[in-house]
Amino acid sequence: MKYLTEYRDASVVNQYLNELHKINTKPWTIMEICGGQTHSLVKNGIIGLLPKNITMVHGPGCPVCVTPLHLIDKAVYLAEERNVILCSYGDMLRVPGSKKSLLEAKANGADVRILYSPLEAVTLAKQNPEKEVVFFAVGFETTAPANALSVLHAKRERIKNYSVLTSHVLVPPAIEALVNDENNVVQGFLAAGHVCTIMGIGEYSPLVEKNKLPIVITGFEPVDLLQGILMLIKQLEKGEYKLENQYSRVVKPEGNTEAIKVIQQVFKVCNREWRGIGEIPMSGYEIRKELQGYDANVKFDIQIDKVNESAECIAGEILRGIKKPNQCPQFGKKCTPINPIGAPMVSSEGACAAYYHFSKVDVMA
């Protein structure tokens, strides 16, 4: 299959690995931002094949993982107390809130539905005019266009019983926050190719220049990731810092301009709380004031107190690249995908889930 099998070619993988082993002379710590990249690195055993001097740590690029507890509590509240039809992507259902998950709410009789697109939720609202339908809109810049389109579609169709509970987060401000963390150990970043497919690459150049750290935008297949790592190591070994685009077959410098226009029509940038990390300035999207009739927070005047993460969960340290999942005392013991303490063990993009499911792979270094 074109554009897939060639990026899983073992001979090319070995070529990049051999070159890495030849040029690597110093210890380096690299962070891949995206949870999809984490899963690919772990599942394909890439971490165990890298030179021992290269340490991969895993970033907060899992939107489900960084959705704060109180937002999940809001979704549960809407489903249970306000009797809405609460719609979400499937991996949100099992993420624990402060008291229960959406899956538990569903088991208790709440009308919680798994959908593949927010446009399905708009259709559902049209078909059920007597019920309020809320879509739990979680994601990075990649899912923002579809969620924005759902609002515009509902407005055009004059559907009043549809709204969105927004939990959108943005990658560049997160990188800035990670770099400024007093415990930061990261010396180079692999940026998420799918985010840049939407937003372009312009937002990353100031990060590189200001922080003097190289960033390489990569895809998700083994060849993509190894080429991206090689590009980073070449820069680090030479003392350089540049923005490079390994994923140029998909990512264009300007991004998807039509998608950006749709996002800007519906959303504005705001401060956003990240689960396990805290509030990051100007790191999220919220619905514009003129469209607040579609903002579930405003529509239902939700007042939910913020609560602290479980003291047993070290997700914040994992998401900031300070620790790895297997360094958590509860990993694979009290915290499992069936009985998770923290979100990274639940999400299909969570680092803890990657380590748990592919534990036979050498990720313990």
VOGU-3710 file (C-alpha; in Angstrom, 3 decimals, decimal comma):
1> mkylteyrda> 0,000/0,000/0,000  1,557/3,251/-1,145  2,547/5,709/1,631  2,278/3,023/4,298  4,319/-0,107/3,666  7,372/1,848/2,510  7,359/3,640/5,862  7,541/0,278/7,633  10,434/-1,010/5,513  12,845/-2,920/7,771
11> svvnqylnel> 15,838/-2,210/5,527  15,249/1,555/5,767  14,715/1,252/9,525  18,070/-0,527/9,845  19,748/2,096/7,684  18,601/4,893/9,999  19,484/2,888/13,107  22,991/2,195/11,803  23,517/5,880/11,061  22,259/6,844/14,511
21> hkintkpwti> 24,705/4,462/16,167  27,540/5,947/14,087  26,895/9,634/14,777  25,680/9,532/18,394  28,475/10,521/20,777  26,668/12,160/23,725  23,605/11,537/25,897  20,467/13,207/24,531  16,883/13,314/25,735  14,165/13,652/23,113
31> meicggqths> 10,431/14,016/23,588  7,812/12,940/21,087  4,778/15,132/21,698  2,033/12,941/20,240  0,558/9,876/21,920  0,215/8,206/18,517  3,962/8,561/18,091  4,505/7,077/21,560  2,453/4,011/20,688  4,330/3,540/17,423
41> lvkngiigll> 7,711/3,831/19,156  6,766/1,321/21,853  4,753/-1,113/19,732  7,471/-1,369/17,085  10,273/-1,764/19,631  12,088/1,323/18,384  13,024/2,592/21,853  14,978/-0,584/22,582  16,854/-0,343/19,268  18,128/3,195/19,722
51> pknitmvhgp> 21,665/3,897/20,958  21,817/3,737/24,748  22,750/7,421/24,846  19,388/8,427/23,369  16,517/8,611/25,852  12,944/8,981/24,607  10,456/10,583/26,986  6,774/10,936/26,278  4,873/14,198/26,062  1,344/15,432/26,763
61> gcpvcvtplh> 0,141/14,796/23,201  -2,859/12,740/24,261  -5,899/15,034/24,491  -7,893/12,486/26,473  -5,064/12,239/28,999  -4,875/15,979/29,615  -8,627/16,602/29,910  -9,012/17,794/33,520  -11,075/15,939/36,078  -13,636/18,699/36,504
71> lidkavylae> -14,466/18,651/32,776  -15,194/14,931/32,941  -17,285/15,656/36,032  -19,172/18,261/33,985  -19,895/15,703/31,268  -21,123/13,198/33,861  -23,267/15,911/35,461  -24,887/16,786/32,132  -25,633/13,131/31,397  -26,974/12,275/34,841
81> ernvilcsyg> -28,467/15,478/36,253  -29,516/17,438/33,182  -30,749/14,397/31,277  -29,015/15,307/28,011  -27,896/12,902/25,325  -24,148/13,082/25,970  -22,051/12,139/22,935  -18,322/11,501/22,849  -15,529/9,636/21,151  -15,123/6,160/22,625
91> dmlrvpgskk> -11,827/6,605/24,463  -13,332/9,317/26,690  -15,875/6,983/28,273  -13,523/5,088/30,562  -11,393/8,015/31,706  -12,035/8,422/35,444  -13,535/11,629/36,769  -13,344/12,508/40,453  -16,159/10,066/41,299  -17,017/8,111/38,169
101> slleakanga> -16,453/7,827/34,437  -18,928/8,393/31,634  -19,038/4,625/31,163  -20,196/4,214/34,762  -22,780/6,936/34,212  -23,999/5,062/31,139  -24,202/1,820/33,130  -26,345/3,677/35,683  -28,834/4,646/32,984  -27,546/7,943/31,588
111> dvrilysple> -27,912/8,397/27,833  -24,239/8,389/26,835  -23,434/7,544/23,231  -20,231/6,812/21,344  -20,018/8,617/18,004  -17,350/8,857/15,328  -18,104/12,441/14,321  -19,676/15,521/15,925  -21,831/15,860/12,805  -23,557/12,654/13,918
121> avtlakqnpe> -24,463/14,461/17,135  -26,016/17,314/15,145  -28,127/14,770/13,244  -29,105/13,201/16,553  -30,233/16,599/17,845  -32,311/17,131/14,723  -33,953/13,740/15,178  -34,660/14,349/18,883  -35,900/17,956/19,133  -37,327/17,325/22,613
131> kevvffavgf> -33,872/16,418/24,009  -30,701/18,427/24,492  -27,687/16,854/22,766  -24,169/17,697/23,952  -20,973/16,654/22,184  -17,919/16,347/24,442  -15,380/17,967/22,112  -11,935/16,755/23,151  -8,830/17,069/21,031  -5,904/19,030/19,703
141> ettapanals> -5,985/21,249/16,637  -6,669/18,166/14,530  -10,263/17,650/15,713  -11,108/21,340/16,053  -12,266/21,809/12,407  -14,876/19,023/12,624  -16,146/20,296/15,965  -16,326/23,831/14,608  -18,188/22,601/11,524  -20,749/20,896/13,745
151> vlhakrerik> -21,556/24,238/15,368  -21,821/25,997/12,012  -23,999/23,184/10,647  -26,327/23,346/13,656  -26,595/27,121/13,265  -27,342/26,840/9,556  -30,022/24,208/10,218  -31,408/26,312/13,091  -30,961/23,420/15,503  -31,207/24,896/19,001
161> nysvltshvl> -30,884/21,737/21,092  -27,236/21,063/20,201  -24,182/22,287/22,118  -20,525/21,451/22,633  -18,595/20,881/25,863  -15,188/22,033/24,706  -11,847/20,683/25,875  -9,537/21,662/23,010  -5,840/22,087/23,737  -3,027/23,489/21,575
171> vppaiealvn> 0,440/22,019/21,087  2,862/24,989/20,741  1,959/26,555/24,127  2,403/23,124/25,721  5,922/22,850/24,301  6,695/26,313/25,706  5,391/25,252/29,131  7,461/22,053/29,072  10,634/23,939/28,156  10,053/26,406/30,997
181> dennvvqgfl> 9,389/23,667/33,560  12,130/23,734/36,190  12,428/19,950/35,887  12,717/19,940/32,109  15,279/17,513/30,683  14,224/17,593/27,023  16,796/18,735/24,472  14,792/18,250/21,284  11,188/17,650/20,233  9,411/15,503/17,679
191> aaghvctimg> 6,313/17,536/16,818  3,037/15,935/15,779  2,590/15,769/12,016  -1,214/15,628/12,073  -1,461/18,867/14,063  0,851/20,611/11,593  -1,200/19,247/8,703  -3,993/21,488/9,960  -2,117/24,446/11,439  1,088/24,552/9,392
201> igeysplvek> 4,551/25,016/10,875  4,812/28,770/11,467  4,028/28,601/15,195  7,093/26,424/15,858  9,828/28,701/14,509  9,603/31,178/17,438  9,837/28,253/19,881  13,034/27,040/18,237  14,641/30,484/18,157  13,596/31,537/21,648
211> nklpivitgf> 14,534/28,301/23,417  17,412/27,240/21,164  15,989/23,730/20,906  15,569/21,783/17,666  12,093/20,656/16,610  11,414/18,128/13,863  7,872/17,561/12,602  7,368/13,860/11,968  4,807/11,280/10,976  3,867/8,143/12,871
221> epvdllqgil> 5,346/5,143/11,092  8,687/3,585/12,117  10,611/5,125/9,209  9,066/8,543/9,896  10,011/8,444/13,550  13,540/7,149/13,052  14,252/9,685/10,340  12,921/12,404/12,655  15,108/11,189/15,527  18,121/11,076/13,191
231> mlikqlekge> 17,448/14,644/12,046  17,289/15,778/15,681  20,460/13,946/16,709  22,370/15,414/13,762  21,396/18,898/14,946  22,183/18,192/18,591  25,569/16,662/17,815  26,475/19,766/15,776  25,118/22,196/18,365  22,439/23,430/15,955
241> yklenqysrv> 18,785/24,245/16,503  16,412/24,396/13,544  12,824/23,628/12,651  12,691/20,774/10,145  9,754/19,054/8,466  10,275/15,307/8,047  6,556/14,874/7,242  6,655/17,073/4,140  4,647/14,564/2,097  1,635/15,613/4,192
251> vkpegnteai> 2,515/18,825/6,069  2,642/22,031/4,074  4,138/25,197/5,618  0,804/27,026/5,525  -1,254/24,054/6,767  -4,891/23,671/5,749  -6,044/27,245/5,300  -9,728/26,350/4,913  -9,692/24,343/8,138  -7,999/27,233/9,946
261> kviqqvfkvc> -10,722/29,621/8,728  -13,426/27,314/10,125  -11,650/27,066/13,480  -11,309/30,847/13,708  -14,994/31,327/12,868  -16,125/29,300/15,871  -13,298/29,323/18,420  -11,020/31,809/20,106  -7,818/31,069/21,982  -8,062/30,938/25,780
271> nrewrgigei> -6,187/29,752/28,860  -6,699/26,029/29,429  -6,097/23,662/32,313  -4,181/20,479/31,453  -4,736/17,447/33,654  -1,586/16,664/35,599  0,146/19,841/34,413  -2,002/22,805/35,406  -3,133/25,888/33,543  -1,153/26,846/30,448
281> pmsgyeirke> -1,804/30,368/29,137  -3,449/30,643/25,722  -3,322/26,893/25,193  -6,929/26,061/24,342  -10,002/26,930/22,331  -13,356/28,146/23,601  -16,472/29,004/21,621  -16,764/32,639/20,581  -19,229/34,853/22,419  -21,492/35,256/19,400
291> lqgydanvkf> -21,950/31,467/19,264  -22,351/30,853/23,006  -25,792/29,335/22,439  -23,799/26,283/21,339  -21,446/26,359/24,340  -22,643/23,776/26,890  -20,776/25,547/29,705  -22,796/28,698/29,128  -26,045/27,045/28,083  -26,307/24,911/31,212
301> diqidkvnes> -24,422/27,283/33,551  -22,363/24,358/34,837  -20,777/24,960/38,239  -18,460/22,090/39,141  -15,695/22,443/41,702  -12,188/21,577/40,627  -10,691/18,547/42,341  -7,176/17,211/42,682  -5,791/14,205/40,843  -5,299/11,009/42,839
311> aeciageilr> -2,131/11,224/44,925  -1,243/7,731/43,683  -1,120/8,869/40,041  2,100/10,318/38,609  0,521/11,124/35,226  1,658/14,738/35,477  5,310/13,696/35,724  4,867/11,248/32,848  3,166/13,832/30,619  6,010/16,296/31,336
321> gikkpnqcpq> 8,693/13,744/30,445  10,101/13,596/33,969  9,229/9,937/34,540  8,219/6,953/32,444  5,065/4,896/33,004  6,899/1,880/34,412  8,379/4,125/37,113  4,949/4,563/38,674  4,528/2,343/41,766  0,948/1,548/40,713
331> fgkkctpinp> 1,744/0,704/37,075  0,287/-2,682/36,137  -0,715/-3,274/39,759  -3,427/-1,048/41,134  -3,571/0,879/37,843  -4,521/-1,138/34,759  -6,646/-0,436/31,654  -9,539/-2,277/33,346  -9,180/-0,337/36,594  -7,292/2,882/35,756
341> igapmvsseg> -6,201/5,449/38,297  -5,100/7,955/35,675  -6,098/8,852/32,123  -2,841/7,762/30,369  -3,682/4,144/31,236  -7,075/4,392/29,506  -6,626/6,361/26,317  -5,689/4,678/23,063  -2,914/7,284/22,865  -1,836/7,190/26,516
351> acaayyhfsk> 1,795/6,402/27,322  0,852/4,141/30,233  -1,478/2,125/28,000  1,308/1,774/25,415  3,730/0,414/28,013  1,090/-1,869/29,489  -0,111/-3,411/26,212  3,356/-3,773/24,694  5,235/-4,681/27,863  7,201/-7,413/26,072
361> vdvma> 8,934/-4,670/24,127  12,088/-3,290/25,719  10,812/0,046/27,004  12,231/-0,208/30,479  15,516/1,533/29,745
//
